[in-house]
């Protein structure tokens, strides 16, 4: 029993659909893969562009199918009706769809006699193993990311310390100002970021807290930025921690421990390595270094997120380097981002992007890791 791949989505928001077609469209369209052939059903709005740009074997105008359905008296003519028609015409009855396949399409197709099986990620197994062209796309996004972070670091370096606050060009320096400066740099390099983190002091104890307001002298400032290329669509991901002024002894020790944790991960990442084992090594290193993890004062502190995750057309992809075991494979691209977070000191996180190789890993990140600036 052969299964037919079916995706109905917008390729601007569905990475699997963009991966399969290399065609970027804001509105949902139907994609079918069966017997080694890729079929795209396009509206009149996208038809000519799809014929020129889509990496598929066949582009079918949905107007052609709508005409046939009207002749059969079908009303209303819905996306489900269009998909059902072309699938039956091609003899496809057993469908495999992504886990985020819309429920109303799945229910509608089942009512019409199709079997619909959702498949977990990776939906296309080949997405995890990056080609040289994909690695190059990630590297180029990473270079744009590093330029943006360099600008933020330079602003911090040039800022003046007045009391507990930082001032830049006569105004109190804020998280928002650094985010805007980095966003502008990224746009100049055809990249776009959302959710950028610039979190200072206690704000950084929440690893996903984006940070807001005035930036403080002598306190750790975590910058975590994860833009994608608007042209090639691939993401990068990078975190650095800066202190403008003098870091406390605890923050310095945290930073040293995080750097050491990264080196442990780099030494263990290779084809066939266990992501869970690497993650446990990081946890063990932090414990031995005097940085325990657990709930303290009603909130999680220490190291309580994964060591890393896959990166590509999405910011989070398989595999993971975490408590859930994944066996790493050559050609996968993963982040390495250990961190420590304590309410009495703030947060420290350092993140690079590496390519898994047969004998180790290759770091795509070139940015320095100095703490005090």
C-alpha positions, 0 to 999 in steps of 0.5 A: 500500500503506497501512501501519497504525501499531501500538504495544504498550507502557505509555504511562507509559514510551512517549512515542509511545503517550502522545502518540497516546492522551493516556492514561496506563497502567502496563501495556502495551496495544495501539494501532492507527492506520489509515485516520485512526482511532485504536483502543485495546484495553483490559483490564477494569482500564483499560476505563472509564478509557480510554473517558473519558480516551483521545483515540481514536476507539474503545476495544475491550475485550480480553475481547471479542476473547478470547471470539472467540479461545476460540470458535476454539480458540486457546490460549494467548491472547497479546497477539500473538494479540489484536493479530493478530485485530483487525488481520486483522478490520480488513484491516491487513497492513502494519504500521509500528512504533517502533524499540523495538517488542518483538522477540517481538511483531514475530517473532510477527506476521511468522509470522502473515503480517504485514509489520512495518516499524520506523520511526526517531524521530521516529515521529510527525513532529508530535511535534517541532513543539510546539503552544502548549499543549505549549510552555506545559506545558514552560514550567510545568515549567521554572518548577517547575525554577527554584524547585527550583534557587533553593532549592539556590542559597539553601542554598549561599549560606547555607552557611558556609565552614570550611576547604575544606568547606561547612557548612549548619546545622552539618553538612557540606553534601553533594550528596545534601542539595541533591538531596533539597531540590530533589526535595522542591520539585519534588514540591510542584509535581507534578513528578518528577526522576530522575538529578539532577546535583550534581557538585562540582570534579573530579566535574563533569569527567564531564558525566553524573556525578551527584556525591556526598559533601561540597561544597567551597568555592571549587570549581565545583558543576554542578547539572543537573536535568531533571524532568517534570510528573506531570500533563502529562508534559512535561520541562524541563531546566536547568543552572547552575554555582555557586561558593560563595566565590571561583572560580579565574581559570580557572573564571571564564574558563571560565564567561565562555566558556560564557556567550558560547557560549550567546549565539552559539547563541541568535543562530544558532538559527532556522527553517532553521538547521543544528544542525551549523553551530551546534555547530561555531560553539561548538567554534570559539569555545572553541578561539579562547578557549583551551579546546581539546577532546581527550583529555588525560591519558587522559580527554576534556576541553574540550567533548565533548558536543552543544550541545543536544537536543530536549525534550518528552515525553522528555528527549532527542528530535529534533532535536539541535544536534550533529555530526550535522546536523539542520535546525531548524524553527519550533516545535521546543523545544531545549536550549542547554547548552555546557560546558567540563570540565578536570581541573585546574579542574572543570566549567562548564555552563549550560543554557537551553530555547528555542523555535525561531521563524521569526526566532530563538528564545524563551528559556523559562528565566528563571533568573540565571547568576551564578557566585559566590554 
